[in-house]
Amino acid sequence: MSLLQFKAITFDVVGTLIDFERGVLDFLHETDPQARVRDSEFLLAYREARASPLARPFPDDLERVWSELARQFGLPQQAAVAFRASALQWPAFGDSVVALGRLRKHFRLVAATNAQRWAMTHFERALEMPFDWTVTWDDARREKPDPRYFVWLKDMLARHGIQRAETLHVGQSQFHDIRIAQALGWRTCWIDRHAGREGTGAGRPTAKPVKPDWHFTCVRELADAVDAEVLEQQQRHVLPLFPECLAMDLA
Protein backbone atom coordinates (compact mmCIF):
# COMPACT_ATOMS: atom_id res chain seq x y z
CA MET A 1 0.00 0.00 0.00
CA SER A 2 1.36 3.39 -0.99
CA LEU A 3 1.28 6.54 1.11
CA LEU A 4 1.18 8.55 -2.11
CA GLN A 5 -2.34 7.32 -2.81
CA PHE A 6 -3.68 9.90 -0.34
CA LYS A 7 -4.64 13.49 -1.05
CA ALA A 8 -4.87 14.57 2.60
CA ILE A 9 -3.47 13.67 6.00
CA THR A 10 -5.53 14.43 9.09
CA PHE A 11 -3.48 14.85 12.25
CA ASP A 12 -4.33 14.56 15.88
CA VAL A 13 -2.47 17.46 17.46
CA VAL A 14 -2.07 17.22 21.25
CA GLY A 15 0.20 14.29 22.00
CA THR A 16 1.02 13.65 18.34
CA LEU A 17 2.49 17.00 17.26
CA ILE A 18 2.40 19.00 20.50
CA ASP A 19 4.24 17.61 23.54
CA PHE A 20 1.55 18.24 26.13
CA GLU A 21 3.17 15.90 28.69
CA ARG A 22 6.30 18.05 28.63
CA GLY A 23 4.14 21.16 29.00
CA VAL A 24 2.17 19.71 31.92
CA LEU A 25 5.30 18.60 33.77
CA ASP A 26 7.10 21.90 33.12
CA PHE A 27 4.18 23.72 34.73
CA LEU A 28 4.24 21.39 37.73
CA HIS A 29 7.96 21.89 38.32
CA GLU A 30 7.81 25.65 37.86
CA THR A 31 4.76 26.08 40.07
CA ASP A 32 5.92 23.85 42.91
CA PRO A 33 9.61 22.92 42.65
CA GLN A 34 9.33 21.03 45.95
CA ALA A 35 6.31 18.97 44.91
CA ARG A 36 6.46 15.48 46.36
CA VAL A 37 5.10 13.64 43.35
CA ARG A 38 6.98 11.73 40.66
CA ASP A 39 6.45 12.71 37.05
CA SER A 40 4.94 9.33 36.18
CA GLU A 41 2.59 9.52 39.18
CA PHE A 42 1.45 13.01 38.23
CA LEU A 43 0.78 12.03 34.60
CA LEU A 44 -1.24 9.01 35.70
CA ALA A 45 -3.33 11.15 38.05
CA TYR A 46 -3.79 13.70 35.27
CA ARG A 47 -5.04 10.95 32.95
CA GLU A 48 -7.54 9.71 35.52
CA ALA A 49 -8.81 13.23 36.22
CA ARG A 50 -9.29 13.93 32.51
CA ALA A 51 -11.33 10.73 32.17
CA SER A 52 -13.89 12.01 34.68
CA PRO A 53 -17.54 12.30 33.58
CA LEU A 54 -17.30 15.86 34.94
CA ALA A 55 -14.73 16.78 32.28
CA ARG A 56 -15.32 20.01 30.40
CA PRO A 57 -14.11 20.94 26.91
CA PHE A 58 -10.32 20.81 26.61
CA PRO A 59 -8.19 22.70 27.62
CA ASP A 60 -10.77 24.60 29.73
CA ASP A 61 -10.96 21.38 31.73
CA LEU A 62 -7.40 21.86 32.97
CA GLU A 63 -8.62 24.24 35.65
CA ARG A 64 -10.81 21.51 37.15
CA VAL A 65 -8.04 18.92 36.71
CA TRP A 66 -5.50 21.02 38.60
CA SER A 67 -7.93 21.51 41.48
CA GLU A 68 -8.27 17.74 41.79
CA LEU A 69 -4.52 17.13 41.57
CA ALA A 70 -3.78 19.95 44.00
CA ARG A 71 -5.96 18.28 46.63
CA GLN A 72 -4.36 14.92 45.91
CA PHE A 73 -0.72 16.03 46.01
CA GLY A 74 -0.79 19.15 48.18
CA LEU A 75 -0.15 21.55 45.30
CA PRO A 76 -1.09 25.28 45.28
CA GLN A 77 -4.82 25.50 44.60
CA GLN A 78 -4.50 29.06 43.28
CA ALA A 79 -2.53 27.81 40.27
CA ALA A 80 -5.61 26.24 38.63
CA VAL A 81 -6.32 29.15 36.26
CA ALA A 82 -2.64 29.35 35.30
CA PHE A 83 -2.60 25.62 34.55
CA ARG A 84 -5.33 26.12 31.96
CA ALA A 85 -3.44 29.05 30.45
CA SER A 86 -0.21 27.02 30.35
CA ALA A 87 -1.55 25.26 27.24
CA LEU A 88 -0.44 28.38 25.38
CA GLN A 89 3.16 27.46 26.20
CA TRP A 90 3.14 23.78 25.31
CA PRO A 91 5.95 23.00 22.86
CA ALA A 92 5.92 21.09 19.62
CA PHE A 93 7.81 17.81 19.52
CA GLY A 94 11.30 18.29 18.10
CA ASP A 95 10.50 16.59 14.80
CA SER A 96 7.03 18.04 14.18
CA VAL A 97 7.73 21.32 12.38
CA VAL A 98 10.25 20.04 9.83
CA ALA A 99 8.31 16.83 9.17
CA LEU A 100 5.06 18.72 8.54
CA GLY A 101 6.88 21.04 6.16
CA ARG A 102 8.11 18.04 4.19
CA LEU A 103 4.65 16.45 4.11
CA ARG A 104 3.03 19.68 2.88
CA LYS A 105 4.83 19.20 -0.44
CA HIS A 106 2.67 16.16 -1.18
CA PHE A 107 -0.60 16.39 0.80
CA ARG A 108 -3.23 18.69 2.18
CA LEU A 109 -2.69 18.77 5.94
CA VAL A 110 -5.65 18.93 8.32
CA ALA A 111 -5.62 19.35 12.09
CA ALA A 112 -8.18 17.13 13.82
CA THR A 113 -7.93 18.07 17.47
CA ASN A 114 -10.06 17.74 20.59
CA ALA A 115 -8.75 21.11 21.71
CA GLN A 116 -10.77 24.31 21.65
CA ARG A 117 -10.04 26.95 19.06
CA TRP A 118 -8.34 29.34 21.51
CA ALA A 119 -5.65 26.74 22.23
CA MET A 120 -5.39 25.48 18.65
CA THR A 121 -4.44 29.00 17.59
CA HIS A 122 -1.30 28.66 19.71
CA PHE A 123 -0.59 25.10 18.54
CA GLU A 124 -0.72 26.26 14.92
CA ARG A 125 1.83 28.97 15.63
CA ALA A 126 4.08 26.55 17.51
CA LEU A 127 3.93 24.26 14.46
CA GLU A 128 4.60 27.19 12.08
CA MET A 129 1.14 27.21 10.45
CA PRO A 130 1.27 23.96 8.43
CA PHE A 131 -2.45 23.22 8.08
CA ASP A 132 -4.81 23.81 5.20
CA TRP A 133 -7.81 23.36 7.51
CA THR A 134 -8.39 22.76 11.22
CA VAL A 135 -11.18 20.98 13.06
CA THR A 136 -11.50 21.78 16.77
CA TRP A 137 -13.96 21.10 19.57
CA ASP A 138 -15.69 24.36 18.62
CA ASP A 139 -16.42 22.93 15.16
CA ALA A 140 -17.44 19.35 15.93
CA ARG A 141 -18.85 20.15 19.42
CA ARG A 142 -17.59 16.82 20.67
CA GLU A 143 -14.32 15.00 21.27
CA LYS A 144 -12.72 11.94 19.77
CA PRO A 145 -13.30 9.01 20.12
CA ASP A 146 -16.94 10.02 19.58
CA PRO A 147 -17.73 8.65 16.09
CA ARG A 148 -19.67 11.84 15.32
CA TYR A 149 -16.39 13.78 15.42
CA PHE A 150 -15.13 11.68 12.50
CA VAL A 151 -18.42 12.11 10.65
CA TRP A 152 -17.98 15.89 10.95
CA LEU A 153 -14.38 15.58 9.76
CA LYS A 154 -15.37 13.40 6.80
CA ASP A 155 -18.12 15.81 5.75
CA MET A 156 -15.77 18.79 6.00
CA LEU A 157 -13.22 17.09 3.76
CA ALA A 158 -15.93 16.14 1.29
CA ARG A 159 -16.86 19.80 0.94
CA HIS A 160 -13.28 20.34 -0.23
CA GLY A 161 -13.48 17.47 -2.71
CA ILE A 162 -11.54 14.93 -0.63
CA GLN A 163 -13.09 11.57 0.20
CA ARG A 164 -12.37 9.41 3.23
CA ALA A 165 -10.61 6.82 1.03
CA GLU A 166 -8.22 9.58 -0.06
CA THR A 167 -7.33 10.48 3.53
CA LEU A 168 -4.84 9.08 6.04
CA HIS A 169 -5.60 9.70 9.73
CA VAL A 170 -2.53 10.06 11.96
CA GLY A 171 -2.52 9.99 15.74
CA GLN A 172 -0.60 9.00 18.83
CA SER A 173 -3.56 7.72 20.83
CA GLN A 174 -4.97 4.29 20.14
CA PHE A 175 -7.92 5.22 22.38
CA HIS A 176 -8.84 8.59 20.87
CA ASP A 177 -7.77 8.12 17.26
CA ILE A 178 -6.46 4.89 15.81
CA ARG A 179 -8.98 2.36 17.07
CA ILE A 180 -12.10 4.40 16.31
CA ALA A 181 -10.84 5.76 12.99
CA GLN A 182 -10.00 2.29 11.76
CA ALA A 183 -13.40 0.97 12.90
CA LEU A 184 -15.04 3.71 10.82
CA GLY A 185 -13.13 2.79 7.68
CA TRP A 186 -10.25 5.28 7.73
CA ARG A 187 -6.70 4.34 6.82
CA THR A 188 -4.55 4.99 9.89
CA CYS A 189 -0.98 5.75 10.90
CA TRP A 190 -0.04 5.31 14.55
CA ILE A 191 2.69 7.65 15.83
CA ASP A 192 3.81 5.68 18.86
CA ARG A 193 5.47 8.42 20.89
CA HIS A 194 5.80 6.10 23.89
CA ALA A 195 7.67 3.37 22.01
CA GLY A 196 10.42 1.96 24.20
CA ARG A 197 9.04 3.65 27.31
CA GLU A 198 7.14 2.07 30.16
CA GLY A 199 3.41 2.81 30.30
CA THR A 200 1.33 5.25 28.28
CA GLY A 201 2.02 8.44 30.25
CA ALA A 202 -0.96 10.78 30.37
CA GLY A 203 -2.63 9.13 27.39
CA ARG A 204 -5.73 6.97 27.83
CA PRO A 205 -4.88 3.28 27.39
CA THR A 206 -6.98 0.89 25.36
CA ALA A 207 -7.56 -2.74 26.28
CA LYS A 208 -7.46 -3.87 22.64
CA PRO A 209 -4.94 -1.93 20.51
CA VAL A 210 -5.49 -2.34 16.80
CA LYS A 211 -2.89 -2.79 14.09
CA PRO A 212 -2.70 0.40 12.01
CA ASP A 213 -1.90 0.56 8.32
CA TRP A 214 1.39 2.31 9.19
CA HIS A 215 3.27 2.45 12.49
CA PHE A 216 6.06 4.91 13.29
CA THR A 217 7.56 6.34 16.46
CA CYS A 218 7.56 9.95 15.27
CA VAL A 219 6.23 12.11 12.45
CA ARG A 220 9.71 12.39 10.94
CA GLU A 221 9.60 8.66 10.16
CA LEU A 222 6.32 9.18 8.31
CA ALA A 223 7.90 11.95 6.24
CA ASP A 224 10.90 9.70 5.58
CA ALA A 225 8.61 6.96 4.29
CA VAL A 226 6.85 9.39 1.96
CA ASP A 227 10.13 10.76 0.62
CA ALA A 228 11.38 7.22 0.03
CA GLU A 229 8.28 6.48 -2.05
CA VAL A 230 8.72 9.70 -4.03
CA LEU A 231 12.37 8.83 -4.76
CA GLU A 232 11.44 5.31 -5.84
CA GLN A 233 8.75 6.69 -8.12
CA GLN A 234 11.18 9.14 -9.70
CA GLN A 235 13.74 6.39 -10.28
CA ARG A 236 11.16 4.20 -12.00
CA HIS A 237 10.48 7.01 -14.47
CA VAL A 238 14.17 7.70 -15.15
CA LEU A 239 15.61 4.17 -15.44
CA PRO A 240 13.67 3.12 -18.57
CA LEU A 241 15.33 5.98 -20.44
CA PHE A 242 18.85 4.63 -19.89
CA PRO A 243 18.83 1.85 -22.54
CA GLU A 244 17.45 4.27 -25.11
CA CYS A 245 20.13 6.87 -24.30
CA LEU A 246 22.84 4.18 -24.46
CA ALA A 247 21.63 3.02 -27.86
CA MET A 248 21.77 6.59 -29.15
CA ASP A 249 25.35 6.99 -27.89
CA LEU A 250 26.48 3.77 -29.55
CA ALA A 251 24.94 4.77 -32.87
Summary of the structure (lengths in Angstrom):
residues: 251
radius of gyration: 21.0
end to end distance: 41.5
largest distance: 86.4
contacts: 789
relative contact order: 0.16
helix: 52%
strand: 12%
